[in-house]
Amino acid sequence: MSISPDIEISARSNLIGAIWMVVAMAGFAVEDAFLKAASINLPVAQVLMMFGAGGVVIFALWAQVLGQRMMPPEVLSKPMRIRAFFEVIGRLFFVLALALTPLSSTTAILQATPIVVVLGAAVVFGEKVGWRRWSAIFVGLVGVLIILKPTGDSFSPLSILAVLGMLGFAGRDLASRAAPKSLSVQVLGIWGFAAIIFAGALYMGWEQKMLVMPALRELSFLVLACGVGAGAYVALMRAMRTGAVASVTPFRYSRLLFGLGLGVFVFGEDMDQSMLLGSAIVVLSGLFILWRGNRA
């Protein structure tokens, strides 16, 4: 029995898209590790502002090469203002979580973002969500609570930082759905990283630490974070444009494996049974929600 050429092309595209997605998630995990390493000896506000500035430069040059306007009128639209607000919240608290809590737990909590996005889409945009996906959303949030261990002796209030960062990213993703379609990914990148600079400036007033001259080691970490992060962003775009969304998106959860691995082998973090169980529940719930949504 022969296989249709269209099916072969589709399967090959999905495979290539999945590979690009895994590369992107590995890049984002490495970016997180570099930011965490830089924040050991640098103020968090400075890390945010320098990282944001590096991202703005990269995407501005990219837009310039493509001949795109960096300040189209749509940038000031209401969805973009809302997106910028949630970008500030997400980036600020996520980098704080990277600096003050284990990379492994921060990455695990971040995996709940798609679950919260589906929840927000049902509440904000009125998207239809059946009882099965509502159940999966509830189970996924329970998984987050298992990771946090709010009733245990090992609970750290600082873990809430990762939750706030995750909620900020979910709000950003929801606002991105309503953003004008005319805005390119390069322009979105410019203003997304500009929001990170603002988040750093905002936190500098709270942190009340003077900016310092970064040593070559910390400066290298920040440059590498910008470079790897930009490369991961490109890989993500390639992934979403190569294979079918339903086939490629589940590989987003590979970021958890890279984050846990870097946390254990680079930063010497420990993972207990609650961490592993909660992570598994969050990932399985997210995959089920994706499957049901694609089937619907």
N, C-alpha and C positions, 0 to 999 in steps of 0.2 A: 504494500500500500504506500503510495507516494505522498509526501507532505507538500502542501501548497506553498509556493514561494513566498506568498504574503505572510503566512504563518511563520515561516523561517525568519523573514525579515523582522517581524514583530518580536519574536523570541530573542533575536540577536539584539534589537534595540533595547528591549527590557533588560537584558543582561548588561549591556554597556551602561545604561542608565543607572542600574543598581551599583555597578562598580564606581561610577562617578559619585553616587550618593555616599557610599562607604568612604571614599577618598575625602569628600567634603566633611563628613562627621569626624573622621580622624583629624583633619585639619583644625576644626573648631575645638576639639579636645586638646590638641597641642597648643592652640592659641590660649585656651583657659590656663594651661599649665604655665606658659610664659608670663601671663598676667599675674598669676599667683606668685611666681618666683620674683617678679619685679616689685610686687607690693610688700615683700619682706623688709626691704630697706628704704623704700620710697613711700611718701604719703599717698594714701589711696586717691585723694583728689588729683594729685600730680599724675598718677598712673592713668586715671581717666582722661585728663586733658591731653596728655601726650599721645595716648592711644587714639583718642578721637581725632586729633590733629593729623596723625599719620594716615588714618583712614580717609579723611577729607582730601588730603593731597593725592592719594592713590586714585580715588574715584573721580576727582576733579580732572586729573590728567587723562584718565580714561574717557571721560565725557568730552574733553577738549579734542582728543584724537578723533572721536566720532563726530565732532562738529555739533554737539548738543548744547542747548542753552542750560546754564546751571541754575538760573533763577526764573523759570517760567511762572506765569501767574497762578497756575494750579498749585504751586508749592504753598500758597497762603490759604488754600481752601480749608473748610472746617474739618474734613477727615484727616488732612495732613497735620493740622494743629493738634488734633486728638492723638494722632500717631506719634507726634513729637513728644507729647506729654507722657505717654506710656513708654516710649523709648527711654526717656530720662529715668523714669521709675525703674524699669527693667534693668537697664545697664548699671545704675547706681547701686541698687541692692544686690545685683548679681556679682559685681566686682567686690563689694563689701563681703559677700558670702565667700567668694574665692579667697579673699585675704584673711578672713577670720575663722573660717570653718574648713573641714576637710574637703578636698576636691571631689572625692568619691561621693559623699552625701549631697553636695551641691549639684553634681551632675545627675544623680539619681532623681532628685526633686524636680530638676528641669524637665525630665521626661514626661511630667504630667501636663506640660504646656498644651499638647494637642487635645487632651481630654477637656481642659478648661476652655479651649477655643470652641469645641463642639457645644459645650454648655453655654458659652456666651452667644454663639450663633443662634441657638434656640431661643434665648431670652431677648437678645437685641434685634436680630434679624428675622425672628419668627420662623426659622427653619424647622421643618418637621423632624422630630426625634422620637422614635418609637420606644416602647417600654424596655426593650432589650438594651438599647443604647443608653437609656436613662439608668438602667441597672448597672451597666458597665461603667458609666461615669461615677456612680456612687462607690462601686468597688474600687475604682482607680483612686478616688480620694481617700478611701480607707487605706490603700497602699501607701499613700503619702504620710498618713498618720502613723503607720507602722514604722516608716523610716524615721519620723521625727521622735517617736516614743515620748509623747507629751506627759505620760503618767509615770515614766520610769525615772530612776535615780540618775541615769546617764543623759537625761534630756538637757539640751543646751538652748537657752532662749535665742542665741545667735543663729540657730537653724531657721528661725523665722525670716531671716534676711533672704535666704534662698527661695522661700515661699513667696515673699514679696517680689523678688526678681522674676520668678516664674509667672506671677500674675501680671506683672508689667509687660513681659514678652507676649503673653496671651492677648492682652489688650492691644498691643502694637499689631499683632497679626490680624486681629479683628478689624482694626482701623484700616489696615492695608487693603482689606477686601473692598472697602468703600472709597479708597483713594482713587483719584482720576486715572483712568487707564492710559492716558496720554503720557504719564510720567514714566520715564525709563528706569531700569534697575540702577543705572549709574547715578541718576539724579536722586533716587530714593537712598542710595548708598551715601551720597554726599551729605544729605540732610539728616540721615540717621546717625552718622558719625558726628555731625555738628551738634546734635542733641547730646552726645556723650561728652563733648567739651563743656556744654552748658551744665551737665550733671556734675562734672568735676568742679567747675567754678562754684556751683551751688553748695557742694559738700565742703569746699575749702573754707567757707565761712563757718560751718559747723565744726569741722575738724580742728580749725585754728592751728594749723601747722604751716610753717614757712616752706616755700618751694626750695628744693635743694638741687645742687648740681649732681646729676646722676653719674655714678661711676660707669666705666666702660661695660661692666658686666650687666648692670640694670638697663643701660641704654640698648645693649644688644638684645636683651630680652624683649624690650618694647618694639624694637625694629622688627625682630623676628615675629612677634605677635601680629603686627600690622601686615607683614608680608604673607605669613601663613594664613591669617584670617581672610585677606583679600583673595588668596588662591582658593581657599575653601569656599568662599562665596561664589567664585566663578565655577567651581566644580558643582556646587549646588544648582546653579542656573543650568549648567549643561545636563545635569541629571534630570531636572524637571522638564527639559525640552527634548530629551532623547527618548526615554521610554514612557510607557503609560503611567499616569500618576498613581493608579491603584497598585501597580507592580513595583514602583520605585519608592514611594513614600514610606512603606514599612521599614526600609533600611535606615531611616532616620534613627531608629533605636540602637543602631550599632554604636552611636556616640556613647552610650552607657558603658559598653565594654571598654572602649578606649579610655573613658574617664576613670573607670574603676581601676584599670590597669596602671595608668599614670599615677593615680593616687597611692596605690600599693607599692609599686616598684620605684617610683621617683621620689615621692614625699614620705614613704614609710608609714602610710596610714593602715589602720586595721579595719576589717569589715566583719561585723557580727551577723548572726542569723537574722535579726530584725531587718538589717540593711538589705540583705540578699532577698529575703521574703518580700519585703515591701517593694523592692525594685522589680521583682518578677511579677507581682500583682499589677503594678503600674504599666509595665510593658505589655502584658497580656491583655489588660483592659483596653489600652490604646490600640493594639492590633485588632481586637474584636470590634471596636468602634469604627475603625477604618474599613474593615471587611463588611460590616453591616451597612455602612454609608455607601460604599461602592455597589453593593448588591441592590440597595434601594434605588 
